[in-house]
Amino acid sequence: MLDEAKIFGMAPLFLKEVDEVNGIPLYSSEKLQNKLKIAISSFSVLNPVRNKISELIDEGRIVPCYANKNLFRLYRYKKAADEERSTIAFYSAEHNKIFLPLDERNIRYFWVDDSLFGEVLLHEMQHYCSRNLKQPFYNIFKGVMNDFYREFYRSHLNIRMNDTELSLISSTLFSLNDYSKEFDTKSLVKFAHVLNKILKNYIKDDKKREDTIVKMLSVVKVYLLNLNYFISQLTSFNTEARKIYNSLRDAYYYSLNIKNIDSLFIQELYFPSEIICIQAQYATDARHYKVINMV
């Protein structure tokens, strides 16, 4: 049942502009921040990191806020196909902050489904930790990333890479993308060269290997630059986007035993921290709390 006192405490009163995302102003208040800290105390999934999250709220790194609803449209596909779930929280690399946009749609999740809110915040915290811890984060989760990519390339290209090749893929992707604040097509080219070097061991024909790499990375580029077109490609079972989607879904199942995930399955191909975010949300273990307490 909804706690009316809690909802009243989160009402948009005495707000001031605290930030701006894509030209959209965000509004918050000290009272809103305090109410969030109180609310988090009831989210059992966040118990091991409750104090750290409170610190990050005080530091302005986790920001409960109100905004024009256009903000939600910008991020509604980022983590899940379901719009309401995906706007509970999102990490902005540009601002190095986690925003919790509140409106009449998702505030009921905030108070009714504590587990969902906690899981989504835990997910976004992994993005924050990846960007701020860098190499220590990678060292902790390298094995998870490598196992995931092993299963992805087995499913998608019918090849089984060795540990050295998998480490080269995960470390290259992590250094190129999880350190960066924004997408740069030059990083696609750099990764293409690394992937080409590895795939020479499995696809001997130069043109076939080049076509394979271009098809894969073109899907990533479309996702990053034209989200609506990317989503339209998922409706057909014969597109490369759909094939990659299926292989990423399979990789979660065979490497992490995670299924029935509400996600678009594409960021993982290029942003390895997304693998850890999904794991944190659906199969939490001590490492996800450890990195939060390290930042």
C-alpha positions as CSV (number, residue, x, y, z in Angstrom):
1,M,0.0,0.0,0.0
2,L,1.2,3.5,-0.8
3,D,2.5,5.5,2.2
4,E,0.9,8.9,1.7
5,A,3.4,10.6,4.0
6,K,6.2,9.3,1.9
7,I,4.6,10.5,-1.4
8,F,3.9,13.9,0.1
9,G,7.6,14.1,1.1
10,M,8.6,13.5,-2.5
11,A,6.2,16.1,-3.9
12,P,7.9,18.7,-6.1
13,L,8.0,21.6,-3.6
14,F,10.8,24.1,-3.0
15,L,12.9,22.9,-5.9
16,K,15.9,24.4,-7.5
17,E,17.7,23.6,-10.7
18,V,20.6,21.3,-10.0
19,D,21.7,20.1,-13.4
20,E,20.8,19.9,-17.1
21,V,20.7,16.9,-19.3
22,N,20.5,17.3,-23.1
23,G,19.3,20.8,-22.6
24,I,16.6,19.7,-20.2
25,P,16.8,21.3,-16.7
26,L,16.5,19.0,-13.6
27,Y,15.2,20.2,-10.3
28,S,15.8,18.8,-6.8
29,S,15.9,19.9,-3.2
30,E,17.6,19.0,0.1
31,K,14.2,17.6,1.3
32,L,14.0,15.4,-1.7
33,Q,17.5,14.1,-1.1
34,N,16.7,13.3,2.6
35,K,13.5,11.5,1.7
36,L,15.4,9.4,-0.8
37,K,17.9,8.4,1.9
38,I,15.1,7.4,4.2
39,A,13.4,5.4,1.4
40,I,16.6,3.5,0.6
41,S,16.8,2.3,4.2
42,S,13.9,0.0,3.4
43,F,15.4,-1.5,0.2
44,S,16.9,-4.8,1.4
45,V,18.9,-5.3,-1.8
46,L,20.8,-2.1,-1.0
47,N,21.6,-3.0,2.7
48,P,25.3,-3.7,2.2
49,V,25.8,-0.3,0.5
50,R,23.3,1.9,2.2
51,N,25.8,4.2,3.8
52,K,27.8,4.6,0.6
53,I,24.7,5.5,-1.4
54,S,23.7,8.0,1.3
55,E,27.2,9.6,0.9
56,L,26.8,9.7,-2.9
57,I,23.4,11.4,-2.5
58,D,25.0,14.0,-0.2
59,E,27.8,14.6,-2.7
60,G,25.3,15.1,-5.5
61,R,26.3,12.0,-7.4
62,I,22.9,10.3,-7.0
63,V,20.3,12.9,-7.8
64,P,16.5,12.5,-7.2
65,C,14.9,15.0,-9.5
66,Y,11.9,16.3,-11.4
67,A,12.1,17.2,-15.1
68,N,10.1,17.8,-18.2
69,K,8.9,14.4,-19.4
70,N,10.9,14.8,-22.6
71,L,13.8,13.6,-20.5
72,F,12.2,10.2,-20.2
73,R,11.9,9.8,-23.9
74,L,15.7,10.2,-24.2
75,Y,16.4,7.3,-21.9
76,R,13.4,5.0,-22.1
77,Y,15.2,2.4,-24.3
78,K,18.5,2.5,-22.4
79,K,18.1,-0.4,-20.1
80,A,14.8,-2.0,-21.0
81,A,12.0,-2.1,-23.5
82,D,9.5,-1.2,-20.7
83,E,9.5,2.6,-20.5
84,E,8.4,2.9,-16.9
85,R,11.1,0.6,-15.6
86,S,13.9,2.1,-17.6
87,T,13.3,5.6,-16.3
88,I,13.5,4.8,-12.6
89,A,17.2,5.7,-12.8
90,F,19.9,6.3,-15.4
91,Y,23.7,6.9,-15.3
92,S,25.0,9.9,-17.3
93,A,28.6,9.5,-18.3
94,E,28.8,13.2,-19.3
95,H,27.8,14.3,-15.8
96,N,29.2,11.3,-14.0
97,K,26.0,11.1,-12.0
98,I,23.0,8.8,-11.5
99,F,19.7,10.6,-12.0
100,L,16.4,9.4,-10.5
101,P,13.7,11.2,-12.5
102,L,10.4,11.3,-10.6
103,D,7.0,11.7,-12.2
104,E,3.5,10.3,-11.9
105,R,4.3,7.1,-13.8
106,N,7.3,5.7,-12.0
107,I,6.8,7.1,-8.5
108,R,4.6,4.2,-7.8
109,Y,7.5,1.9,-8.5
110,F,9.6,3.9,-6.1
111,W,7.2,3.2,-3.2
112,V,5.2,0.0,-4.2
113,D,8.0,-2.2,-5.6
114,D,11.1,-1.6,-3.5
115,S,12.9,-4.6,-5.0
116,L,12.6,-3.2,-8.5
117,F,13.9,0.2,-7.5
118,G,16.8,-1.3,-5.6
119,E,17.8,-3.6,-8.5
120,V,17.7,-0.8,-11.0
121,L,19.8,1.5,-8.8
122,L,22.3,-1.3,-8.2
123,H,22.5,-1.7,-12.0
124,E,23.2,1.9,-12.6
125,M,25.8,2.0,-9.7
126,Q,27.9,-0.5,-11.7
127,H,28.1,2.0,-14.6
128,Y,29.2,4.6,-12.1
129,C,31.8,2.3,-10.5
130,S,33.2,1.2,-13.9
131,R,33.8,4.8,-14.9
132,N,35.3,5.9,-11.6
133,L,37.3,2.8,-10.6
134,K,38.5,1.9,-14.1
135,Q,41.2,-0.8,-13.9
136,P,40.3,-2.2,-10.4
137,F,36.7,-2.6,-11.7
138,Y,37.9,-4.5,-14.7
139,N,40.2,-6.7,-12.7
140,I,37.4,-7.8,-10.4
141,F,35.0,-8.6,-13.2
142,K,37.4,-9.7,-16.0
143,G,36.4,-13.4,-15.7
144,V,32.7,-12.6,-16.0
145,M,33.3,-10.5,-19.1
146,N,35.5,-13.1,-20.7
147,D,33.0,-15.9,-20.0
148,F,30.2,-13.8,-21.5
149,Y,32.2,-13.0,-24.7
150,R,33.2,-16.6,-25.0
151,E,29.5,-17.6,-25.2
152,F,28.5,-14.7,-27.5
153,Y,31.1,-15.5,-30.1
154,R,30.4,-19.2,-29.9
155,S,26.7,-18.5,-30.5
156,H,27.1,-15.7,-33.1
157,L,30.1,-16.9,-35.1
158,N,30.3,-20.5,-34.1
159,I,33.9,-20.1,-32.8
160,R,35.4,-20.8,-29.5
161,M,38.1,-18.2,-28.5
162,N,40.8,-19.0,-26.0
163,D,41.4,-17.1,-22.8
164,T,44.1,-14.8,-24.3
165,E,41.8,-13.7,-27.1
166,L,38.9,-13.1,-24.8
167,S,41.0,-11.0,-22.5
168,L,42.2,-8.9,-25.4
169,I,38.6,-8.3,-26.4
170,S,37.3,-7.4,-23.0
171,S,40.3,-5.2,-22.0
172,T,40.2,-3.4,-25.4
173,L,36.5,-2.7,-25.2
174,F,36.8,-1.6,-21.6
175,S,39.6,0.8,-22.1
176,L,38.1,2.3,-25.3
177,N,34.5,2.7,-24.1
178,D,34.1,2.5,-20.4
179,Y,36.6,5.2,-19.9
180,S,35.0,7.5,-22.4
181,K,32.3,10.1,-21.8
182,E,30.8,9.9,-25.2
183,F,30.7,7.7,-28.3
184,D,33.6,8.1,-30.8
185,T,33.5,6.3,-34.1
186,K,37.3,6.1,-34.0
187,S,37.0,3.6,-31.1
188,L,34.9,1.4,-33.4
189,V,37.8,1.4,-35.9
190,K,40.3,0.6,-33.2
191,F,38.3,-2.4,-32.0
192,A,37.7,-3.6,-35.5
193,H,41.5,-3.9,-36.0
194,V,41.7,-5.9,-32.7
195,L,38.8,-8.2,-33.7
196,N,40.3,-8.7,-37.2
197,K,43.6,-9.9,-35.7
198,I,41.7,-12.4,-33.5
199,L,39.3,-13.6,-36.2
200,K,42.2,-14.4,-38.6
201,N,42.6,-17.5,-36.5
202,Y,39.0,-18.6,-37.3
203,I,37.9,-16.9,-40.6
204,K,40.7,-17.3,-43.1
205,D,39.0,-15.6,-46.1
206,D,39.9,-11.9,-45.8
207,K,36.7,-10.6,-47.4
208,K,34.4,-12.8,-45.4
209,R,36.2,-11.8,-42.2
210,E,35.9,-8.1,-43.1
211,D,32.2,-8.4,-43.9
212,T,31.6,-10.2,-40.6
213,I,33.2,-7.4,-38.6
214,V,31.6,-4.6,-40.5
215,K,28.1,-6.2,-40.1
216,M,28.5,-6.6,-36.4
217,L,30.0,-3.2,-35.6
218,S,27.5,-1.4,-38.0
219,V,24.7,-2.6,-35.7
220,V,26.5,-1.0,-32.7
221,K,26.9,2.3,-34.7
222,V,23.2,2.3,-35.7
223,Y,22.2,1.7,-32.1
224,L,24.3,4.6,-30.8
225,L,23.4,7.1,-33.6
226,N,19.9,6.1,-34.7
227,L,18.1,4.3,-31.9
228,N,14.6,4.2,-33.5
229,Y,16.0,2.6,-36.7
230,F,17.9,0.0,-34.5
231,I,14.7,-0.9,-32.7
232,S,12.9,-1.3,-36.0
233,Q,15.5,-3.8,-37.1
234,L,14.7,-6.0,-34.1
235,T,11.3,-6.7,-35.5
236,S,12.7,-8.8,-38.3
237,F,14.3,-12.2,-37.5
238,N,16.6,-12.0,-40.5
239,T,18.5,-8.8,-39.6
240,E,22.0,-8.8,-38.1
241,A,20.6,-6.7,-35.2
242,R,18.2,-9.5,-34.4
243,K,20.9,-12.2,-34.7
244,I,23.1,-10.3,-32.4
245,Y,20.2,-9.8,-30.0
246,N,19.6,-13.5,-29.8
247,S,23.3,-14.3,-29.3
248,L,23.7,-11.8,-26.5
249,R,20.6,-13.3,-24.9
250,D,22.1,-16.8,-25.2
251,A,25.4,-15.5,-23.7
252,Y,23.6,-14.4,-20.6
253,Y,22.0,-17.8,-20.2
254,Y,25.1,-19.9,-20.8
255,S,27.7,-17.8,-19.0
256,L,25.6,-16.4,-16.1
257,N,22.5,-18.6,-16.1
258,I,20.3,-15.4,-16.4
259,K,17.2,-15.5,-18.6
260,N,14.0,-13.5,-19.1
261,I,15.9,-10.3,-19.0
262,D,14.0,-7.1,-19.9
263,S,16.7,-5.5,-22.1
264,L,17.6,-4.6,-25.7
265,F,20.8,-6.6,-25.7
266,I,23.2,-4.5,-27.7
267,Q,25.3,-2.4,-25.3
268,E,27.1,-5.6,-24.2
269,L,28.7,-6.0,-27.6
270,Y,30.6,-2.7,-27.1
271,F,30.3,-1.7,-23.4
272,P,31.5,-4.6,-21.2
273,S,30.3,-2.9,-18.0
274,E,26.7,-3.5,-19.2
275,I,27.3,-7.2,-18.6
276,I,28.1,-6.5,-15.0
277,C,25.1,-4.2,-14.7
278,I,22.8,-6.9,-15.8
279,Q,24.5,-9.4,-13.6
280,A,24.1,-7.0,-10.6
281,Q,20.4,-6.6,-11.3
282,Y,19.5,-10.2,-11.9
283,A,22.2,-12.3,-10.1
284,T,23.7,-10.0,-7.4
285,D,26.8,-11.2,-5.6
286,A,29.3,-9.7,-3.1
287,R,31.5,-8.2,-5.9
288,H,28.8,-5.7,-6.9
289,Y,28.6,-4.4,-3.4
290,K,32.4,-4.4,-3.1
291,V,33.0,-2.0,-6.0
292,I,30.3,0.4,-4.8
293,N,32.0,0.6,-1.4
294,M,35.3,1.2,-3.2
295,V,34.3,4.4,-5.0
